[in-house]
Amino acid sequence: MEQRNLEQQVQEQFNDVLSRFQSKEFFQSDWDIASFAVFFIFIGMVLLLFILVLIRCCCCCCCDDDKPRRHKVGIENMALEP
C-alpha cells in the first residue's frame, strides 16, 4: 500500500515537472525565483571560496620555496618587555 502511494507521488511529481518544461513556466511564484537565485548565489560563493583556497595552496607550495625567508630588521624595543 505504501509502495503504491509512493509510486503515485513520484509519478505525479514527474508529470508536474514535465508539464512545467512543456509550458516553459519553471517557477510558480516570485518566491520560487528568489529561492532559486539565493541557492545559486550560495553555491557560487562556496565554489569561489574553494577555488581561492586551491589557488592559495598551490601558490604557497610552489612559490615560497623560491623566495628566501625575510629576517627581522631593526632594533628590538626593550621598553615593551615586561
C-alpha positions as CSV (number, residue, x, y, z in Angstrom):
1,M,0.0,0.0,0.0
2,E,2.8,2.5,0.9
3,Q,4.8,1.4,-2.1
4,R,1.9,2.2,-4.4
5,N,1.3,5.5,-2.7
6,L,5.0,6.5,-3.0
7,E,5.0,5.4,-6.7
8,Q,1.9,7.5,-7.3
9,Q,3.5,10.6,-5.7
10,V,6.7,10.1,-7.7
11,Q,4.6,9.8,-10.9
12,E,2.7,13.0,-10.1
13,Q,5.9,14.9,-9.4
14,F,7.4,13.7,-12.7
15,N,4.3,14.7,-14.6
16,D,4.4,18.1,-12.9
17,V,8.0,18.6,-13.9
18,L,7.2,17.6,-17.5
19,S,4.2,19.9,-17.7
20,R,6.4,22.8,-16.5
21,F,9.0,22.1,-19.1
22,Q,6.4,22.0,-21.8
23,S,4.8,25.2,-20.7
24,K,8.2,26.8,-20.1
25,E,7.0,28.1,-16.7
26,F,9.6,26.6,-14.4
27,F,8.6,28.8,-11.3
28,Q,5.1,29.1,-9.9
29,S,5.7,32.3,-7.9
30,D,8.2,35.0,-7.2
31,W,9.3,33.1,-4.1
32,D,10.4,30.2,-6.3
33,I,12.6,32.6,-8.3
34,A,14.0,34.2,-5.2
35,S,14.9,30.9,-3.6
36,F,16.4,29.6,-6.8
37,A,18.6,32.8,-7.1
38,V,19.7,32.6,-3.4
39,F,20.5,28.9,-3.8
40,F,22.7,29.5,-6.8
41,I,24.4,32.6,-5.3
42,F,25.2,30.4,-2.2
43,I,26.6,27.6,-4.4
44,G,28.6,30.1,-6.5
45,M,30.1,31.7,-3.4
46,V,31.1,28.3,-2.0
47,L,32.7,27.3,-5.3
48,L,34.5,30.7,-5.5
49,L,35.9,30.3,-2.0
50,F,37.0,26.7,-2.7
51,I,38.8,27.9,-5.9
52,L,40.5,30.7,-4.0
53,V,41.7,28.3,-1.4
54,L,43.1,26.0,-4.0
55,I,44.9,28.8,-5.7
56,R,46.3,30.0,-2.4
57,C,47.5,26.5,-1.5
58,C,49.1,25.9,-5.0
59,C,50.8,29.3,-4.9
60,C,52.1,28.8,-1.4
61,C,53.5,25.4,-2.2
62,C,55.2,26.4,-5.4
63,C,56.3,30.0,-4.9
64,D,57.5,30.0,-1.3
65,D,60.4,27.7,-2.0
66,D,62.0,30.1,-4.5
67,K,61.9,33.1,-2.2
68,P,64.3,33.4,0.7
69,R,62.7,34.0,4.1
70,R,62.7,37.5,5.4
71,H,64.7,38.2,8.5
72,K,63.7,40.7,11.1
73,V,65.5,44.0,10.6
74,G,65.8,46.8,13.1
75,I,66.2,47.3,16.8
76,E,64.1,45.4,19.3
77,N,62.3,47.8,21.6
78,M,63.3,46.6,25.1
79,A,60.8,49.1,26.8
80,L,57.9,46.8,25.7
81,E,59.4,43.9,27.6
82,P,57.7,43.2,31.0
